[in-house]
Amino acid sequence: MKCPGQDSRYWKTDSIYETKCPECGHAVEFFKDDTMRRCGHCGHKFVNPKMDFGCAAYCKFADQCIGNLPPELVAERESLIKDRIAIEMKKYFKQDFKRIGHATRVARHAEAIAKQEDGGDMAIIMAAAYLHDIGIHEAERKYNSTAAKYQEIEGPPIAKSIMEELGARPDMIDEVCDIIGHHHHPEKNESKNFMILYDADLIANIEDNANEKGAPDPAHLRKIIKNKFFTDAGRKRAEKVFSVSDDT
C-alpha cells in the first residue's frame, strides 16, 4: 500500500503545478511527489519547492516511498528527527515531568552551547540530550537505583529502539548510543558531540541540585565551572546561567 500523500489516486488538481526556475525564470512542471527536476531551458536542477518532507523524518519507509532525499534536505530531515525524538522521549516518560523537564533543559543548554562551539553535529547532540537519561526507569525497575552506571547500561537499547523506529541513520544511532552509554563517565579523546552533551548535562544537574538544596557556594561553583567543563562555550553558558564569573 502506498502512502496516501504519494498515491496519485488521492491527488487533487493542485498536485501538478509549475514553478519558476531559480536560475533563468523558465516555467518548470512538477508533480507533487517529484523531489527534484531539471529545467528544460537552462539545465539547472533544483528541489521541488512545494514538497513536504516532514513525514520522511520519522517514517521508516521513506526511502521506498520517495527515494533518496536530495543532499539539500538531509540536514532538514535530521532536524525533524530531533523534534520527533523529543516527542518520543516525552511519550516514554509519560507523567514523569521531572525527567522530561531535565531532558528538555539539557537539550536547551546543548543547543546553545553547540551554536557557539565549532565541530559538533547538532542532530547527534540534540538526540543524545533528549535521550541521555532514557534508561532511568529501567534502572529503577531492575536495580532499584538511579545510579549513573545502571542508567548507562539500560539507556542505549531503549534509545536505539526509538531512533530505529524513527528512521535515523545507523551511524547516528551508534554515536548517540555510545554517548548515552557513558555520559557520566568521560573517556580519553572524547568527541565534540560528547563534550557538548556533558557540559549541558552538568549545567542542568547543577540547576537541579540548587532547586533541591539551595544555591551553591559561589566559590565552589566557580571552581566547578573552571575545572569540570570541556568546552569554552559550556563554561560561558554556565557563567551566564548562574550569573558568575572569575571575578565574582
N, C-alpha and C positions, 0 to 999 in steps of 0.2 A: 504493500500500500504506500502510495506517495504521500509526502507531507502536503496537506491541503493548500498551504501557501505556495507550493511549487507546481501543483497539479493544474494543468490548463483547463480542466473541467470546471474549476472554481473561479476562473479568471473573469474579469469584467471588462468593459470597453476601454478602461484606462490602463489595462495590463500591457498594452503595446503603445509605445509613445516615442516621440522624437525629442532629442536634446541637442544642444549646440556643442560642437567640438570645441574644447577649451583652447586649441591651438589656432584653428582657422575660422571657426564660427559656422562651419558647414553643418547641416542637419544630419544627425545620425540616429537611425531607428534602433530602439532597444525593446526586447521582450523583458518582462519583469524578472525573469529568472536568469538573465544574462549577467554574469559577473563583470565582464569587460567586452568591449567591442573596438574595432579599428575603424577610424574614419576613412571612408572611401575616397575622400577628396585629397587629404594630405598624408594619410597613412598613420596618424597618431593613434596610439592605443590608450584607452582610458577606462577608468572604473565606472560602472553603472551608478549614476548619481542618486538614483531613487531606490536602489535595492536596500532592503532592511536585513542586515546580517545578525540581528540580535539573537535569534534562536541558535545560530551557529556557535555561540559562546558556550552553550551548555548541552546541545543535542549531540549524542554520540554517533548519530547517523548523518551528521552534517556533510562529511566528505562525500558520501554516496549521493547525497541529495543535491548539492550544488557544486561538487567538485572541489578542487584545491582553491582556497581563498587566495586572491591576489596578494602579493607582498605588502601592498599599501594598507591592507586591512588586518594583517596578522597582529599588529600591536593593539588595534581596536578590539579584536577578538579576545586577547588576553586580558585587556582591561575589563571587558564584560564578564570573563570568567572570574575575575577578582570579586566583582559585585555579586555573582551567584554564590561564590564561596562564603561571602558574608551572610547571605540568606541561609545557606545550609548550616552554617555554624549556629545561627540563632534557632533554627528548627531543631538542631541536635540538642542544644542545651535547654530548650523548652522554657520552663519558668525559672530557670537558674539565672536571674538577672545579674547577680554578682559576677558570674563568669562571662556573660555576654558583655557587660559593661567593661570588664577588664580587657577582653579581647578587642573591643571597639576602640578603647583608649590606646592600646598598644598599636593598633593599626593607624590611628590618627598621628601618633608620635612618629611611627615608622615612615609614614608618607612625608611628613615634614622634614625628617632627617634625610631621607633619600633624595628629596628635591635639592638639598644643599650639598650632598656628598656624591662625588663622582664615582662611577664604577659599579653601581648597583643595578639590578634588574627589578623594576618596580613590581612586575607581576609576581615574581617569586617572593619578594619581600612582603607584599601585601597578603599573599596566600599564607605564608608562614605566620604572619602576625595574627590573622584571624583564626588559624588552626593550631597555634603553638601549644595551647593547653587543652586540646580536644580530648586527650586521654585521661583527664582528671576524674571523670565519673567512673570509668572502668577501674582506675587505680583505687578509688574509694570502695568499689564493689568487690574487687578481688583481694585487696591487701588492707582494706580498712585504713587507708592512708592516702594523703595527697602529696606525699614526698616527691621531690623532683625526679628521682630515679625511676619511680613507678610511672609517673606521667610520661617520661621519655620512652618507656617500654611500650605502653599502651597507646600512645598517640599516633605513631606513624601508620599502623594498619588502618585506623579509622580515617585518618587524613587521606591515605591512598585511595580508599574506597570512595570517599566523597569526590575526590578530584578525577578519578577514573570515570565516575558516573557523569561528570560534567564535561568530559572530553578534553581534559588538559593534556598537553603533550607529555610523553614519557619522561624526558629529561627534566622537565619542570617538576613533575611528581617526585622524581628521585631526589632532587635537591631540596625541595620543601620537606620531604620526609626525613632526610638527613639532618636538616636544621632542627626539626621538631625532636628528633631522637637524641639530641644532646644540647638543647638550647639553654640549659642551666650550667653546662659544663664545657666551656670553650676549650678547643684543642689548638695545637700549634698551626700557624699558617691558615687561619680561618678566612673564608671568603668575605667579600664586602657585604654580600647579602646577609650572612650570618651576623656580622658585626652590627649592622644597622638594626636588625631584629633584636639582638641582645641589648643594645643601648635603649631601644624603645621600651622593651620589657622592663628594664631596670628602672626607667623613669616611672612607669605605671606601678611597679612594685613599691617604690618609694612613696608614691601617692597613696597607695592602699595602706601602707604602714602608718602614714601620717593621719589618715582618716580613723584608723583603729586605735592608735596610741598617742596621737598628738604630733605636733610639728617636731621634726628632728632638730637636734642641736646644729646651729649654723656652721660651726667649725667642723663638725663631723660630716655634714653634708658637703661642704667644700672639699673635704678630703676624698669622699666618695667620687665626686664629680671629676676631680683631678686624676685619680688613680684607677678607677674601675671602668671607665668608658673607653670604648675602642676608637670612636671617630670624633673628629673635631666638631662636626655638625651635631653629634649626640651630646657632647659637652655643652655646646651653645644652647641646644634645645633645653637641657636640664637647667642651665642658668636662667633661661627665660621663664620656664615653668615655675621654678621655685624662687625666683627673684633674688638670686645670689650671684656673686662674682668673686674673684680672687681678693678684691679689696673691701668686701663687706664683712 
